[in-house]
Amino acid sequence: MTRWQIIQTESFNEPWWFFDDWQEDIVLELEATTREEAKALYIEAFTKLHDTYGYQQVKKNTLAAFWCDEEKCFCEECDDDLQVYHGLLVLKDGEHDPDLISN
């Protein structure tokens, strides 16, 4: 059975980087068993983030980053204030699914 995951992250990195530890940045994970349910959950989450943050960038249809200028946090490793990104992505059976929105 196919399984979709709609994942929201909060990080200094945009969600398309998929660094080794990217899963530590997950703040919300929703699951769906049908394409229609997954698409509806993604659109709902996308709309909420779009309405909350002033900026957005989307890559490969279902990798989205949202941010605002005012939300920065101190990075001890960098010794600097960095932008916080709220990421949204879709996985289908554990792999990025760029086709959920395009079809």
The first five atom37 places (N, CA, C, CB, O) and aatype in JSON, in Angstrom:
{
  "aatype": [12, 16, 1, 17, 5, 9, 9, 5, 16, 6, 15, 13, 2, 6, 14, 17, 17, 13, 13, 3, 3, 17, 5, 6, 3, 9, 19, 10, 6, 10, 6, 0, 16, 16, 1, 6, 6, 0, 11, 0, 10, 18, 9, 6, 0, 13, 16, 11, 10, 8, 3, 16, 18, 7, 18, 5, 5, 19, 11, 11, 2, 16, 10, 0, 0, 13, 17, 4, 3, 6, 6, 11, 4, 13, 4, 6, 6, 4, 3, 3, 3, 10, 5, 19, 18, 8, 7, 10, 10, 19, 10, 11, 3, 7, 6, 8, 3, 14, 3, 10, 9, 15, 2],
  "atom_mask": [
    [1, 1, 1, 1, 1],
    [1, 1, 1, 1, 1],
    [1, 1, 1, 1, 1],
    [1, 1, 1, 1, 1],
    [1, 1, 1, 1, 1],
    [1, 1, 1, 1, 1],
    [1, 1, 1, 1, 1],
    [1, 1, 1, 1, 1],
    [1, 1, 1, 1, 1],
    [1, 1, 1, 1, 1],
    [1, 1, 1, 1, 1],
    [1, 1, 1, 1, 1],
    [1, 1, 1, 1, 1],
    [1, 1, 1, 1, 1],
    [1, 1, 1, 1, 1],
    [1, 1, 1, 1, 1],
    [1, 1, 1, 1, 1],
    [1, 1, 1, 1, 1],
    [1, 1, 1, 1, 1],
    [1, 1, 1, 1, 1],
    [1, 1, 1, 1, 1],
    [1, 1, 1, 1, 1],
    [1, 1, 1, 1, 1],
    [1, 1, 1, 1, 1],
    [1, 1, 1, 1, 1],
    [1, 1, 1, 1, 1],
    [1, 1, 1, 1, 1],
    [1, 1, 1, 1, 1],
    [1, 1, 1, 1, 1],
    [1, 1, 1, 1, 1],
    [1, 1, 1, 1, 1],
    [1, 1, 1, 1, 1],
    [1, 1, 1, 1, 1],
    [1, 1, 1, 1, 1],
    [1, 1, 1, 1, 1],
    [1, 1, 1, 1, 1],
    [1, 1, 1, 1, 1],
    [1, 1, 1, 1, 1],
    [1, 1, 1, 1, 1],
    [1, 1, 1, 1, 1],
    [1, 1, 1, 1, 1],
    [1, 1, 1, 1, 1],
    [1, 1, 1, 1, 1],
    [1, 1, 1, 1, 1],
    [1, 1, 1, 1, 1],
    [1, 1, 1, 1, 1],
    [1, 1, 1, 1, 1],
    [1, 1, 1, 1, 1],
    [1, 1, 1, 1, 1],
    [1, 1, 1, 1, 1],
    [1, 1, 1, 1, 1],
    [1, 1, 1, 1, 1],
    [1, 1, 1, 1, 1],
    [1, 1, 1, 0, 1],
    [1, 1, 1, 1, 1],
    [1, 1, 1, 1, 1],
    [1, 1, 1, 1, 1],
    [1, 1, 1, 1, 1],
    [1, 1, 1, 1, 1],
    [1, 1, 1, 1, 1],
    [1, 1, 1, 1, 1],
    [1, 1, 1, 1, 1],
    [1, 1, 1, 1, 1],
    [1, 1, 1, 1, 1],
    [1, 1, 1, 1, 1],
    [1, 1, 1, 1, 1],
    [1, 1, 1, 1, 1],
    [1, 1, 1, 1, 1],
    [1, 1, 1, 1, 1],
    [1, 1, 1, 1, 1],
    [1, 1, 1, 1, 1],
    [1, 1, 1, 1, 1],
    [1, 1, 1, 1, 1],
    [1, 1, 1, 1, 1],
    [1, 1, 1, 1, 1],
    [1, 1, 1, 1, 1],
    [1, 1, 1, 1, 1],
    [1, 1, 1, 1, 1],
    [1, 1, 1, 1, 1],
    [1, 1, 1, 1, 1],
    [1, 1, 1, 1, 1],
    [1, 1, 1, 1, 1],
    [1, 1, 1, 1, 1],
    [1, 1, 1, 1, 1],
    [1, 1, 1, 1, 1],
    [1, 1, 1, 1, 1],
    [1, 1, 1, 0, 1],
    [1, 1, 1, 1, 1],
    [1, 1, 1, 1, 1],
    [1, 1, 1, 1, 1],
    [1, 1, 1, 1, 1],
    [1, 1, 1, 1, 1],
    [1, 1, 1, 1, 1],
    [1, 1, 1, 0, 1],
    [1, 1, 1, 1, 1],
    [1, 1, 1, 1, 1],
    [1, 1, 1, 1, 1],
    [1, 1, 1, 1, 1],
    [1, 1, 1, 1, 1],
    [1, 1, 1, 1, 1],
    [1, 1, 1, 1, 1],
    [1, 1, 1, 1, 1],
    [1, 1, 1, 1, 1]
  ],
  "atom_positions": [
    [[0.84, -1.18, 0.0], [0.0, 0.0, 0.0], [0.89, 1.25, 0.0], [-0.96, -0.01, 1.22], [1.85, 1.35, 0.76]],
    [[0.56, 2.18, -0.85], [1.29, 3.44, -0.94], [0.98, 4.31, 0.28], [0.94, 4.2, -2.25], [-0.14, 4.34, 0.77]],
    [[2.01, 5.01, 0.75], [1.86, 5.88, 1.91], [2.52, 7.22, 1.6], [2.49, 5.24, 3.19], [3.67, 7.28, 1.17]],
    [[1.77, 8.3, 1.82], [2.29, 9.65, 1.66], [2.51, 10.26, 3.03], [1.34, 10.53, 0.81], [1.77, 10.0, 3.97]],
    [[3.56, 11.07, 3.12], [3.83, 11.84, 4.32], [3.93, 13.31, 3.93], [5.13, 11.34, 5.04], [4.67, 13.67, 3.01]],
    [[3.2, 14.14, 4.64], [3.31, 15.59, 4.48], [4.08, 16.05, 5.71], [1.89, 16.3, 4.35], [3.61, 15.9, 6.84]],
    [[5.25, 16.6, 5.5], [6.17, 16.9, 6.59], [6.44, 18.4, 6.65], [7.49, 16.12, 6.43], [6.71, 19.04, 5.63]],
    [[6.36, 18.93, 7.86], [6.71, 20.33, 8.1], [7.97, 20.36, 8.95], [5.54, 21.1, 8.8], [8.08, 19.63, 9.94]],
    [[8.92, 21.2, 8.55], [10.18, 21.34, 9.27], [10.37, 22.77, 9.73], [11.35, 20.89, 8.4], [9.75, 23.7, 9.21]],
    [[11.24, 22.94, 10.69], [11.67, 24.27, 11.13], [13.18, 24.19, 11.29], [10.96, 24.72, 12.48], [13.7, 23.39, 12.07]],
    [[13.89, 25.05, 10.54], [15.34, 24.88, 10.46], [16.01, 26.13, 9.91], [15.69, 23.68, 9.59], [15.36, 27.04, 9.41]],
    [[17.32, 26.14, 10.02], [18.12, 27.17, 9.35], [18.29, 26.84, 7.86], [19.5, 27.31, 10.02], [18.81, 27.65, 7.1]],
    [[17.85, 25.66, 7.45], [18.01, 25.2, 6.07], [16.66, 25.05, 5.37], [18.76, 23.87, 6.03], [15.67, 24.66, 6.0]],
    [[16.63, 25.36, 4.09], [15.44, 25.12, 3.3], [15.25, 23.6, 3.15], [15.53, 25.82, 1.91], [16.23, 22.86, 3.2]],
    [[14.01, 23.14, 2.96], [13.75, 21.7, 2.99], [14.35, 20.9, 1.85], [12.3, 21.48, 3.02], [14.41, 19.67, 1.94]],
    [[14.77, 21.52, 0.79], [15.29, 20.76, -0.36], [16.74, 20.33, -0.2], [15.16, 21.58, -1.62], [17.27, 19.63, -1.06]],
    [[17.38, 20.72, 0.88], [18.78, 20.33, 1.04], [18.94, 18.89, 1.51], [19.46, 21.25, 2.03], [19.93, 18.26, 1.16]],
    [[18.03, 18.36, 2.26], [18.09, 16.97, 2.72], [19.47, 16.61, 3.3], [17.75, 16.02, 1.58], [20.06, 15.59, 2.94]],
    [[19.97, 17.46, 4.2], [21.21, 17.13, 4.89], [21.0, 15.87, 5.73], [21.7, 18.32, 5.78], [19.86, 15.49, 6.0]],
    [[22.07, 15.23, 6.14], [21.98, 13.96, 6.86], [21.04, 14.01, 8.05], [23.36, 13.54, 7.32], [20.34, 13.04, 8.34]],
    [[21.0, 15.12, 8.75], [20.19, 15.23, 9.96], [18.87, 15.98, 9.74], [20.98, 15.92, 11.04], [18.29, 16.48, 10.7]],
    [[18.4, 16.08, 8.51], [17.21, 16.88, 8.22], [15.98, 16.41, 9.0], [16.91, 16.84, 6.73], [15.11, 17.22, 9.32]],
    [[15.9, 15.14, 9.3], [14.72, 14.62, 10.0], [14.62, 15.13, 11.43], [14.76, 13.1, 10.0], [13.54, 15.08, 12.02]],
    [[15.71, 15.61, 11.99], [15.68, 16.21, 13.33], [14.9, 17.53, 13.33], [17.12, 16.45, 13.84], [14.51, 18.01, 14.39]],
    [[14.68, 18.11, 12.16], [13.99, 19.39, 12.04], [12.48, 19.24, 11.88], [14.54, 20.16, 10.87], [11.77, 20.25, 11.78]],
    [[11.97, 18.02, 11.86], [10.53, 17.79, 11.67], [9.76, 18.27, 12.89], [10.24, 16.29, 11.41], [10.06, 17.91, 14.03]],
    [[8.74, 19.11, 12.63], [7.88, 19.6, 13.71], [6.45, 19.08, 13.56], [7.87, 21.12, 13.73], [5.67, 19.13, 14.51]],
    [[6.11, 18.58, 12.37], [4.77, 18.04, 12.14], [4.86, 17.03, 11.0], [3.76, 19.18, 11.8], [5.52, 17.26, 9.99]],
    [[4.18, 15.9, 11.19], [4.16, 14.88, 10.15], [2.73, 14.33, 10.05], [5.18, 13.73, 10.46], [2.17, 13.83, 11.03]],
    [[2.17, 14.44, 8.85], [0.83, 13.93, 8.58], [0.95, 12.77, 7.6], [-0.1, 15.05, 8.02], [1.83, 12.77, 6.75]],
    [[0.07, 11.8, 7.72], [0.11, 10.65, 6.83], [-1.2, 10.5, 6.08], [0.43, 9.38, 7.6], [-2.27, 10.82, 6.59]],
    [[-1.08, 10.0, 4.86], [-2.25, 9.76, 4.02], [-2.05, 8.44, 3.27], [-2.48, 10.93, 3.02], [-0.92, 8.05, 2.97]],
    [[-3.15, 7.78, 2.98], [-3.07, 6.52, 2.25], [-3.6, 6.63, 0.83], [-3.83, 5.44, 2.98], [-3.47, 5.7, 0.03]],
    [[-4.2, 7.8, 0.51], [-4.64, 8.02, -0.87], [-4.02, 9.3, -1.4], [-6.18, 8.09, -0.94], [-3.7, 10.22, -0.65]],
    [[-3.87, 9.35, -2.7], [-3.31, 10.53, -3.36], [-4.17, 11.76, -3.09], [-3.19, 10.29, -4.87], [-3.64, 12.84, -2.84]],
    [[-5.48, 11.61, -3.14], [-6.4, 12.74, -2.93], [-6.27, 13.29, -1.51], [-7.85, 12.3, -3.2], [-6.25, 14.51, -1.31]],
    [[-6.18, 12.4, -0.52], [-6.02, 12.83, 0.87], [-4.69, 13.55, 1.06], [-6.11, 11.63, 1.83], [-4.62, 14.58, 1.73]],
    [[-3.63, 13.01, 0.46], [-2.31, 13.63, 0.57], [-2.3, 15.02, -0.05], [-1.25, 12.75, -0.11], [-1.76, 15.97, 0.52]],
    [[-2.92, 15.14, -1.21], [-2.97, 16.44, -1.89], [-3.74, 17.45, -1.06], [-3.62, 16.3, -3.29], [-3.32, 18.6, -0.94]],
    [[-4.86, 17.04, -0.48], [-5.67, 17.94, 0.35], [-4.88, 18.38, 1.6], [-6.99, 17.26, 0.77], [-4.92, 19.55, 1.97]],
    [[-4.18, 17.45, 2.24], [-3.38, 17.79, 3.42], [-2.25, 18.75, 3.07], [-2.81, 16.52, 4.07], [-1.96, 19.69, 3.81]],
    [[-1.6, 18.5, 1.92], [-0.51, 19.37, 1.49], [-1.03, 20.78, 1.21], [0.19, 18.8, 0.24], [-0.43, 21.76, 1.66]],
    [[-2.12, 20.89, 0.48], [-2.66, 22.21, 0.13], [-3.09, 22.96, 1.39], [-3.86, 22.06, -0.83], [-2.87, 24.16, 1.5]],
    [[-3.7, 22.25, 2.34], [-4.1, 22.89, 3.6], [-2.89, 23.42, 4.37], [-4.89, 21.89, 4.48], [-2.9, 24.55, 4.86]],
    [[-1.84, 22.6, 4.49], [-0.63, 23.02, 5.18], [0.06, 24.16, 4.44], [0.33, 21.84, 5.35], [0.54, 25.11, 5.06]],
    [[0.12, 24.06, 3.12], [0.75, 25.11, 2.3], [0.02, 26.44, 2.5], [0.74, 24.71, 0.8], [0.66, 27.48, 2.7]],
    [[-1.3, 26.4, 2.45], [-2.09, 27.63, 2.6], [-1.87, 28.26, 3.96], [-3.58, 27.33, 2.4], [-1.72, 29.48, 4.06]],
    [[-1.84, 27.45, 5.0], [-1.62, 27.97, 6.35], [-0.25, 28.65, 6.46], [-1.73, 26.83, 7.39], [-0.15, 29.75, 7.01]],
    [[0.8, 28.01, 5.95], [2.13, 28.61, 6.0], [2.21, 29.85, 5.11], [3.19, 27.58, 5.58], [2.83, 30.84, 5.49]],
    [[1.59, 29.79, 3.94], [1.57, 30.93, 3.03], [0.91, 32.15, 3.69], [0.82, 30.57, 1.73], [1.38, 33.28, 3.53]],
    [[-0.16, 31.91, 4.41], [-0.89, 33.0, 5.07], [-0.16, 33.53, 6.3], [-2.28, 32.53, 5.47], [-0.46, 34.63, 6.76]],
    [[0.79, 32.76, 6.83], [1.49, 33.14, 8.06], [2.79, 33.9, 7.8], [1.78, 31.92, 8.89], [3.13, 34.81, 8.54]],
    [[3.51, 33.52, 6.74], [4.84, 34.08, 6.5], [4.86, 34.92, 5.23], [5.87, 32.95, 6.39], [4.13, 34.65, 4.28]],
    [[5.71, 35.94, 5.22], [5.75, 36.89, 4.13], [6.43, 36.43, 2.86], [0.0, 0.0, 0.0], [6.18, 36.96, 1.78]],
    [[7.29, 35.44, 2.98], [8.05, 34.99, 1.82], [7.9, 33.48, 1.63], [9.54, 35.36, 1.98], [7.67, 32.73, 2.58]],
    [[8.03, 33.07, 0.38], [8.0, 31.63, 0.08], [8.8, 31.35, -1.17], [6.55, 31.14, -0.09], [8.96, 32.21, -2.04]],
    [[9.29, 30.13, -1.25], [9.95, 29.63, -2.45], [9.6, 28.16, -2.58], [11.51, 29.85, -2.4], [9.64, 27.41, -1.6]],
    [[9.24, 27.76, -3.79], [8.86, 26.37, -4.04], [9.79, 25.79, -5.09], [7.37, 26.26, -4.5], [10.08, 26.43, -6.11]],
    [[10.25, 24.58, -4.83], [11.08, 23.85, -5.79], [10.47, 22.48, -6.01], [12.57, 23.73, -5.3], [9.92, 21.88, -5.08]],
    [[10.56, 21.99, -7.22], [10.08, 20.65, -7.57], [8.66, 20.4, -7.07], [11.02, 19.6, -7.0], [8.36, 19.31, -6.58]],
    [[7.8, 21.37, -7.19], [6.36, 21.3, -6.9], [5.99, 21.07, -5.44], [5.77, 20.22, -7.7], [5.02, 21.67, -4.97]],
    [[6.7, 20.25, -4.71], [6.28, 19.93, -3.34], [7.4, 20.07, -2.31], [5.74, 18.52, -3.3], [7.38, 19.41, -1.28]],
    [[8.35, 20.94, -2.59], [9.36, 21.34, -1.6], [9.21, 22.84, -1.45], [10.84, 20.93, -2.04], [9.58, 23.6, -2.34]],
    [[8.67, 23.27, -0.32], [8.37, 24.69, -0.13], [9.04, 25.2, 1.15], [6.86, 24.92, -0.07], [9.09, 24.5, 2.16]],
    [[9.54, 26.42, 1.08], [10.12, 27.1, 2.24], [9.36, 28.4, 2.46], [11.65, 27.37, 2.04], [9.05, 29.12, 1.51]],
    [[9.08, 28.71, 3.7], [8.37, 29.93, 4.09], [9.18, 30.61, 5.19], [6.9, 29.62, 4.58], [9.78, 29.94, 6.03]],
    [[9.22, 31.95, 5.17], [9.96, 32.67, 6.19], [9.5, 34.12, 6.24], [11.47, 32.59, 5.91], [8.79, 34.6, 5.36]],
    [[9.93, 34.8, 7.29], [9.72, 36.24, 7.42], [11.02, 36.84, 7.95], [8.5, 36.58, 8.37], [11.78, 36.18, 8.66]],
    [[11.26, 38.09, 7.61], [12.51, 38.75, 7.99], [12.74, 38.8, 9.49], [12.54, 40.15, 7.44], [13.88, 38.75, 9.95]],
    [[11.67, 38.88, 10.26], [11.78, 39.06, 11.7], [12.17, 37.79, 12.45], [10.49, 39.58, 12.23], [12.6, 37.87, 13.6]],
    [[12.02, 36.64, 11.84], [12.25, 35.39, 12.56], [13.65, 34.86, 12.3], [11.21, 34.34, 12.16], [13.9, 34.17, 11.31]],
    [[14.54, 35.19, 13.19], [15.91, 34.72, 13.13], [16.28, 34.2, 14.51], [16.89, 35.84, 12.67], [15.76, 34.66, 15.53]],
    [[17.18, 33.23, 14.54], [17.64, 32.66, 15.8], [19.16, 32.61, 15.78], [17.04, 31.24, 16.02], [19.8, 32.53, 14.73]],
    [[19.7, 32.65, 16.98], [21.15, 32.59, 17.1], [21.64, 31.16, 16.89], [21.61, 33.11, 18.48], [21.13, 30.22, 17.5]],
    [[22.61, 31.01, 16.03], [23.24, 29.73, 15.76], [24.59, 29.72, 16.48], [23.41, 29.48, 14.21], [25.5, 30.46, 16.12]],
    [[24.7, 28.87, 17.51], [25.96, 28.81, 18.28], [27.11, 28.34, 17.42], [25.81, 27.89, 19.49], [28.22, 28.86, 17.52]],
    [[26.85, 27.37, 16.56], [27.89, 26.83, 15.68], [28.42, 27.9, 14.72], [27.35, 25.64, 14.89], [29.61, 27.94, 14.42]],
    [[27.52, 28.77, 14.26], [27.89, 29.82, 13.3], [28.29, 31.12, 13.99], [26.73, 30.08, 12.34], [28.95, 31.97, 13.4]],
    [[27.89, 31.26, 15.27], [28.09, 32.48, 16.03], [27.46, 33.68, 15.32], [29.59, 32.73, 16.26], [28.07, 34.75, 15.2]],
    [[26.22, 33.46, 14.86], [25.52, 34.51, 14.13], [24.01, 34.24, 14.18], [26.02, 34.58, 12.65], [23.58, 33.12, 14.45]],
    [[23.23, 35.27, 13.92], [21.79, 35.1, 13.79], [21.48, 34.63, 12.37], [21.04, 36.43, 14.11], [21.95, 35.22, 11.4]],
    [[20.7, 33.55, 12.26], [20.36, 33.0, 10.96], [18.85, 33.0, 10.76], [20.91, 31.58, 10.82], [18.07, 32.96, 11.72]],
    [[18.45, 33.04, 9.5], [17.04, 32.98, 9.12], [16.47, 31.62, 9.49], [16.87, 33.25, 7.6], [17.12, 30.59, 9.31]],
    [[15.25, 31.62, 10.0], [14.53, 30.38, 10.28], [13.58, 30.12, 9.12], [13.75, 30.45, 11.65], [12.82, 31.0, 8.73]],
    [[13.62, 28.9, 8.58], [12.75, 28.5, 7.48], [11.75, 27.46, 7.97], [13.58, 27.95, 6.3], [12.09, 26.56, 8.73]],
    [[10.53, 27.61, 7.52], [9.48, 26.63, 7.78], [9.29, 25.87, 6.47], [8.12, 27.31, 8.28], [8.81, 26.42, 5.49]],
    [[9.69, 24.62, 6.48], [9.67, 23.83, 5.26], [8.44, 22.94, 5.19], [0.0, 0.0, 0.0], [7.87, 22.55, 6.21]],
    [[8.05, 22.63, 3.98], [6.95, 21.71, 3.73], [7.36, 20.81, 2.58], [5.61, 22.48, 3.41], [7.82, 21.28, 1.54]],
    [[7.2, 19.5, 2.77], [7.58, 18.57, 1.72], [6.67, 17.35, 1.74], [9.04, 18.14, 1.86], [6.01, 17.06, 2.74]],
    [[6.65, 16.65, 0.62], [5.83, 15.45, 0.48], [6.72, 14.27, 0.15], [4.74, 15.64, -0.6], [7.57, 14.35, -0.75]],
    [[6.53, 13.18, 0.88], [7.21, 11.93, 0.58], [6.17, 10.89, 0.2], [8.07, 11.45, 1.79], [5.1, 10.81, 0.81]],
    [[6.5, 10.1, -0.8], [5.65, 8.98, -1.2], [6.49, 7.73, -1.01], [5.14, 9.13, -2.71], [7.5, 7.53, -1.67]],
    [[6.05, 6.9, -0.1], [6.81, 5.69, 0.26], [8.27, 6.02, 0.58], [6.76, 4.65, -0.88], [9.19, 5.31, 0.18]],
    [[8.46, 7.12, 1.32], [9.79, 7.49, 1.79], [10.64, 8.3, 0.83], [0.0, 0.0, 0.0], [11.75, 8.68, 1.18]],
    [[10.14, 8.57, -0.38], [10.88, 9.34, -1.38], [10.13, 10.6, -1.73], [11.13, 8.5, -2.65], [8.9, 10.63, -1.69]],
    [[10.87, 11.67, -2.06], [10.22, 12.92, -2.45], [9.25, 12.69, -3.6], [11.28, 13.98, -2.84], [9.58, 11.99, -4.56]],
    [[8.06, 13.26, -3.49], [7.02, 13.09, -4.53], [6.7, 14.43, -5.18], [5.73, 12.46, -3.93], [5.8, 15.13, -4.72]],
    [[7.43, 14.81, -6.24], [7.16, 16.08, -6.91], [5.89, 16.09, -7.73], [8.31, 16.44, -7.79], [5.43, 17.16, -8.14]],
    [[5.31, 14.92, -8.0], [4.16, 14.82, -8.88], [2.81, 14.97, -8.19], [4.2, 13.53, -9.59], [1.79, 15.01, -8.86]],
    [[2.79, 15.05, -6.87], [1.5, 15.1, -6.16], [0.68, 16.31, -6.6], [1.73, 15.16, -4.63], [-0.53, 16.18, -6.78]],
    [[1.29, 17.43, -6.78], [0.57, 18.66, -7.14], [0.45, 18.83, -8.65], [1.26, 19.86, -6.54], [-0.53, 19.4, -9.12]],
    [[1.41, 18.36, -9.39], [1.4, 18.62, -10.84], [0.34, 17.82, -11.59], [2.76, 18.31, -11.42], [-0.04, 18.21, -12.7]],
    [[-0.13, 16.73, -11.05], [-1.13, 15.9, -11.75], [-2.5, 16.07, -11.14], [-0.72, 14.43, -11.72], [-3.45, 15.45, -11.6]]
  ]
}
